[in-house]
Structures are given as C-alpha cells and as structure tokens.
Amino acid sequence: MGSSQIISQEYYAHSSDNPDKNDWQPLKTHLFNVAEMAKNFAAPFKGQRIAYTAGLLHDIGKYSQEFQKRLEGSNMKVDHSSAGAREVTKFCNPLQARILQYIIAGHHTGLLNYGSPLSGLERRLKNIELYDYSDYEKELHVDGIPDELLNLIVQDKNHFGFSLSFYIRMLYSCLVDADFLDTESFANPKRSGFRGIYNSFDELNYKFQMYMENLQKNSESSLINKHRNKIYNQCIQMADSDPGLFTLTVPTGGGKTLSSMAFALGHLKRNNLKKIFYIIPYTSIIEQNASKFREIFGAENVLEHHSNFDPDAIRTENSENFQSIKEKLTLSSENWDIPITVTTNVQFFESLFSNKSSRCRKLHNLANSVMILDEAQMIPTGFLRPCVMALSELILNYGSSVVICTATQPKLAQILPDYIKYREITKSPEQLYHDLQRVRLTYIGEVSDRELAERLLENTQVLCIVNTRKHAVVLYEQLHQTTDCYHLSARMCPNHRRKIISEIKEKLKKGESCRVVSTQLIEAGVDIDFPIVYRVMAGLDSICQAAGRCNRERINDSGDVFVFRSSEEHGKVIGWLSRTAEIGEMIIEDAGDPMSLDSIDTYFHRLYFHSGENGLDTEQILPIIAETGDKCRFRYEDIAQRFRLIKDSGRSIVVPYDRKSRSIIERIRRTGFIGTGLRELQGYVVSIFPDEFKSYWESGELELVADRIYCLNNVKENYSDNTGLVKRKFNGRDLSLLIE
C-alpha cells in the first residue's frame, strides 16, 4: 500500500490555532499513521490486513470540501465516518466489507445495530446524503484484501456468530485506539509523551523475586506459611505451560494473590505474552491488591481501574515524580496499555460487551495476555454464559490465558464450550483444603435479633454479617451502648468505611474488645481476622467467604462460624438471594462438611440447575448474537444496553463528611469548574435508590453543585459517624430495608 500522484490541494485531518496551516496535520499523514498503528495492534490475532484497511479508509470523508471548511471555522455538520464504510465494497468480499462497515461507521459514535433500514448501520450506508469525498482516490492507493482472509478458529459452527461479533469488536478496538492516539499525538504531544514508558517485565519479575525473597526470609516458620510456600512453588511450576484456561483452587488465607501473580509473571515470560490483568469483584479487594502490587512493582507500572479510584491516593506511596505517575495512570485507564491492570468484573466484562468507543478502545490489549479472575464465583449468575463465552474466545482466538482463581471454585466445566479444557494449578486441592481447614461451621437455626445480640455480647471479638442494610443498623443499635461496637455497610461512603476498617484492624491487632456488624461487603477479600463469625443464611459461596474472615492466620486451633436464619422480617431476603440461601441451607443440613470442595461442587451444580438455561443468560445475550450471526447482522447497541452486571437503579450523592471533601466541594462551588473534582470525590459517594433520592431532594437536603454533583446538606443531621446515611421514609415506606 502506498501513495500515487500528488494532488494540488492539501487536505487536513486536524487543525490548530494557526491560520496559516503550517502546523495542521495532513489528512494523508493521519490515515497512514492510524493504519500502521491499527495493523500493529491487530498483529497478535493476525488481523493486520483488515485493520490496516480500516485505518486507511476511516476518515476519507474528510476529503470533502465541506469538511475542510469546517476545519477553517465553518459550523456546518459533516458526516466523515460513513464515507469509508461505503467505499469498502470496492476492496473486499461482502463479509469483509460488512466487518469494515461496522468499525469504520462507528469509530466515533460506537458500534451500531444492523437490521433496520431506518436506524443503525443500514441507515448510515444507504439513506444519508454525503458530500463529495472522491479526491481520496487521487491520494490513496488501497490494496484489495484476499477473499480467504478471516483469521478465526471456529471449533463449533454454533458459535460462529459469537466469534465473528467478537472479532469485529477487537478490530474496532484497534482502529479506535489508533485514531485516539494519533490525534492526541498531534493535538497534545506533551500529554502523549507520558504514554508507554513502563518497566519491562524482566525488570518487574526481578522486583517480584526480590520482594518474595525478603518476605519469605522475614516470615515466621508457621504451618500456614509452609502451605503458602507450597502453593507458591506449584504456581511457579505450572507457569511453564502453554496458554489456555487454568483454575487455582486455594482456601482463603492460602496466599493466592501473590501465588497467582507468580504464575502470571512466569507464564507471560515463557509464552512471550504482553500484559497481566487482575479482575476482582469488589473495590475493597482491588484497593488492597493494587496497593500491594504498587509496593512490589512501583506505582507507575500498576493501574487500579475502578470508579472509586483517586490517583491522589498514591501520593504517600510514591511522592517522587508524583505528577508524572498520576498522568500515566490517568492515560493508561483509557486503553490499558500498562503492564499490570487491576480492575473490576463490571469494568472488564461490560467493556467486552459495550459498543462505545471509549470503553472498547482497550480491548485489543487483552490479546496475548494473562487474565486472573479472583473470586470468580462472584460473576453474576444471570450473565455467566456470555462471560464464559468471552473468556473462551480470548483463549481460542487471541492467544490469552485465563486463571479462574477462588477458594470456592464455581462448576464452570458444564458451562464451558467443549473445546475449552482447564488445568488445575495446585496438585491436590482437596488435600490443601483439609490442610488449611481452620474453622468449625455450626448451624444454629432461627434466631431473633435479641438472641443474636446476646450471643454477640458474650464475645469480646466477634463479626456478624447480615444481608440487608436495615438489619445491620437495627442490630448495631442493640449493641452500640458498648464503645467497642462498629457498623459497616454501603450506607457509609468508601473513605468512611476505610477509616472504620483501619480502626477495627488496630483493635484486633492489640487484642482489644471489638464487635462488628456488617453487610456482605466485608466478605470478599477484606483482610480481617476474627476468632468468631456469625453469618445469616446465604449462598454457600458467601458463607465460605464469611468463614474467610475467621481465624485467618490460625491464631487459634480452630475458629467458630455460626450460621443462622433470622426470624426478623428485616433479616429476610427475596428473589435471587432467597434462592441461593435455600440451596445453601439444603447443603448445610445434608453435608458432613458444608465447606468441603464436594459440597461447593454440589452447591453450584444445584444453583445452575435451578437457574436453567435462561437463568445463566437472563438478558439473552447469546441468542441475540446467534440469531443472525451467520449473516453478520449484529445488534451491538441492544447488546450493550442489556449487558449490565449491576443495574443502574441508584442515584449517587456526595457526603462531605470530612475537611478534605468539604474543601473540594467549596472549590467547585466557588469556581464553577469541576476539573478533577469528580474523581477526587469518589471516596465520598453513596448510592441511594431513586425514591430516597427524591425524598432528600424534595426536603431540600441536597444541593446541586456545578450542575453535576448532588451534595448532601446538613451532614451532622443526615449522616451518622456510626452508620452513615440516616434512615429516611418516602410515602410511609422505610427506605433503609435494602439489600447490600
């Protein structure tokens, strides 16, 4: 591919403030830059030719005189994306053309639906009048794409539609990221210069080895540390494997975070992979793990990507070159080009099914990578099939490895496509479970709040986990006359919860009296250790996670976990959580050891059986894709709308409960400029249901700051230092009876 004759008029892709156009970016330069970059991004999955063509044609609509006038200051609207989508039929077969049409037409607005002449891609291809852009033919030479070029392995013809739709997403990601990066390089070269400067994995592996040697040298020679070292060594041995799907079944407290990272580093080096992704269900675990990884690898090499992350939080961890590191992390959150990314299930999987350019641009970096799914049982069951299919596709066609890492291994074998086989990293998970067993589980039947409070007060250090926020508040109120009682729930903003958890850890460390009532947010990954834990009936996976907060470091020979049913109305759950609790109760009553691997296996088998085929894909994502997949007619907009791991039923308010938050709000209020304020305030956000939001707003207890931020007024009256947002009623209904 190359240029032909030089034409007299100069065409531009991007302008500057200079009216002489001396520093404007020539359109031909932009097209070739994007084509080369997209080609390189697509190389890991052999999509270079089609990605290059997409880059070369994506902006040919800018060859119109009207677009050039727009660069000079005209206000006319010009569709520059549809031109390339219409031209592709000249250079390739119909299937390749359709692929290119999706990614070129949507490179700004997002991947479009196909299937209706009045909307989506068909409208862009047929019904929109475009200005003359034919001068592109004088400046560009576009080679045809060979008919046989579609580098997809399809093991099962029933999954062809899914593989093709995923291939289009990955090519789209290559084009979109290349376009963003070249535009940024022209418009803001200083900002662009912060990108891509990270330590090599050889350097990161050396840092990890030094950290582990120092850790093992300074660790006491306890039984649990011997088992952790055994798990660690098995992970290193299994790293010398070909890419594929792996499971790492390690009981809570077995050191799976560092062991799984050891596997990832060794596996990446052995197979010449590119990046490591650590995917976690809760931000509380992410904050812990990302902080540990920054300590080991350096803050500039680890992206913590979730809604509550504030880059200012890393200042104390690495004050040197702080602004440079902060800028790098902000940029890497856009496309995940950093060596190690720690993110959430929501961010990861919703990006895989999104149609928006801003979310899809990162996807090509998942090719040839290692992905570790920590606490994989927390993937919402209603989306399990599409999530598993996406992971299978990354393994089959994009050279990646996936590690399903959990203490309670979900029964994925019955959901995986037949062509995906998994390997267990540890040599004997069953023996490991018995070796690391450190709690006794006792089912005590139905208990009232009064009886439960009496039981809790009999112990000086005890944790009680319940299912609803109201239950947590009511139970806390029966205990708070003691000065050593704490409450944790999502009614408290994240920074408040971190402060309370820090106080709890200090109390436990000193052996002081400490009673905690929490919703299930404390279960997964919060590094906290109680001798006794009470857990209201729930799914068996949740009960095992609660047990993970008991006798974690084996300070005692055995800790006690008491499971109960609440006799209180506010202690009961409905719907899906009720079903998981019923199955959990059946297992506990029938099994000799409810937390054994066999019991967990039975639990997930029953859960998936009761869910049925549709229950593992409640939004029918896979049928929608398969319906017209063989004709390449995909409904990308509809799929993105349906694929929401967390339904957006809440409204966010900011609680300025400390000096820092009040200062940020005052700055925004005074200047009217938000800037980085939204990110700085993430640690002060509480999500509430629409009715409660309406109650606060109508009573004048919320202030709208800078037209975007709803800020709580009268914090002393509306927000408790003990329990967070106070109870409110709307139309006589108590709005605090909420599942966490």
C-alpha positions, 0 to 999 in steps of 0.5 A: 500500500502506498501513495500515487500522484500528488494532488494540488490541494492539501487536505487536513485531518486536524487543525490548530490555532494557526491560520496559516496551516503550517502546523495542521496535520495532513489528512494523508499523514493521519490515515497512514499513521492510524493504519500502521498503528491499527495493523500493529495492534491487530498483529497478535490475532493476525488481523493486520490486513483488515485493520490496516484497511480500516485505518486507511479508509476511516476518515476519507470523508474528510476529503470533502470540501465541506469538511475542510471548511469546517476545519477553517471555522465553518459550523456546518455538520459533516458526516466523515465516518460513513464515507469509508464504510461505503467505499469498502465494497470496492476492496473486499468480499461482502463479509469483509466489507460488512466487518469494515462497515461496522468499525469504520461507521462507528469509530466515533459514535460506537458500534451500531445495530444492523437490521433496520433500514431506518436506524443503525448501520443500514441507515448510515450506508444507504439513506444519508446524503454525503458530500463529495469525498472522491479526491481520496482516490487521487491520494490513496492507493488501497490494496484489495484484501484476499477473499480467504482472509478471516483469521478465526478458529471456529471449533463449533459452527454454533458459535460462529456468530459469537466469534465473528461479533467478537472479532469485529469488536477487537478490530474496532478496538484497534482502529479506535485506539489508533485514531485516539492516539494519533490525534492526541499525538498531534493535538497534545504531544506533551500529554502523549509523551507520558504514554508507554514508558513502563518497566519491562517485565524482566525488570518487574519479575526481578522486583517480584523475586526480590520482594518474595525473597525478603518476605519469605526470609522475614516470615515466621516458620508457621504451618500456614506459611509452609502451605503458602510456600507450597502453593507458591512453588506449584504456581511457579511450576505450572507457569511453564505451560502453554496458554489456555484456561487454568483454575487455582483452587486455594482456601482463603488465607492460602496466599493466592494473590501473590501465588497467582501473580507468580504464575502470571509473571512466569507464564507471560515470560515463557509464552512471550505474552504482553500484559497481566490483568487482575479482575476482582469483584469488589473495590475493597479487594482491588484497593488492597491488591493494587496497593500491594502490587504498587509496593512490589512493582512501583506505582507507575507500572500498576493501574487500579481501574475502578470508579472509586479510584483517586490517583491522589491516593498514591501520593504517600506511596510514591511522592517522587515524580508524583505528577508524572505517575498520576498522568500515566495512570490517568492515560493508561485507564483509557486503553490499558496499555500498562503492564499490570491492570487491576480492575473490576468484573463490571469494568472488564466484562461490560467493556467486552460487551459495550459498543462505545468507543471509549470503553472498547478502545482497550480491548485489543490489549487483552490479546496475548495476555494473562487474565486472573479472575479472583473470586470468580464465583462472584460473576453474576449468575444471570450473565455467566454464559456470555462471560464464559463465552468471552473468556473462551474466545480470548483463549481460542482466538487471541492467544490469552490465558485465563486463571479462574482463581477462588477458594470456592471454585464455581462448576464452570466445566458444564458451562464451558464450550467443549473445546475449552479444557482447564488445568488445575494449578495446585496438585491436590486441592482437596488435600490443601483444603483439609490442610488449611481447614481452620474453622468449625461451621455450626448451624444454629437455626432461627434466631431473633435479633435479641438472641443474636445480640446476646450471643454477640455480647458474650464475645469480646471479638466477634463479626456478624454479617447480615444481608440487608442494610436495615438489619445491620443498623437495627442490630448495631443499635442493640449493641452500640451502648458498648464503645467497642461496637462498629457498623459497616455497610454501603450506607457509609461512603468508601473513605468512611468505611476505610477509616472504620476498617483501619480502626477495627484492624488496630483493635484486633491487632492489640487484642482489644474488645471489638464487635462488628456488624456488617453487610456482605461487603466485608466478605470478599477479600477484606483482610480481617481476622476474627476468632468468631463469625456469625453469618445469616443464611446465604449462598454457600459461596458467601458463607465460605467467604464469611468463614474467610474472615475467621481465624485467618492466620490460625491464631487459634486451633480452630475458629467458630462460624455460626450460621443462622436464619433470622426470624426478623422480617428485616433479616429476610431476603427475596428473589435471587438471594432467597434462592441461593440461601435455600440451596445453601441451607439444603447443603448445610443440613445434608453435608458432613462438611458444608465447606468441603470442595464436594459440597461447593461442587454440589452447591453450584451444580444445584444453583445452575440447575435451578437457574436453567438455561435462561437463568445463566443468560437472563438478558439473552445475550447469546441468542441475540448474537446467534440469531443472525450471526451467520449473516453478520447482522449484529445488534451491538447497541441492544447488546450493550444496553442489556449487558449490565452486571449491576443495574443502574437503579441508584442515584449517587450523592456526595457526603462531605463528611470530612475537611478534605471533601468539604474543601473540594466541594467549596472549590467547585462551588466557588469556581464553577469548574469541576476539573478533577473534582469528580474523581477526587470525590469518589471516596465520598459517594453513596448510592441511594435508590431513586425514591430516597433520592427524591425524598432528600431532594424534595426536603431540600437536603441536597444541593446541586453543585456545578450542575453535576454533583448532588451534595448532601446538606446538613451532614451532622443531621443526615449522616451518622459517624456510626452508620452513615446515611440516616434512615429516611421514609418516602410515602410511609415506606422505610427506605433503609430495608435494602439489600447490600 
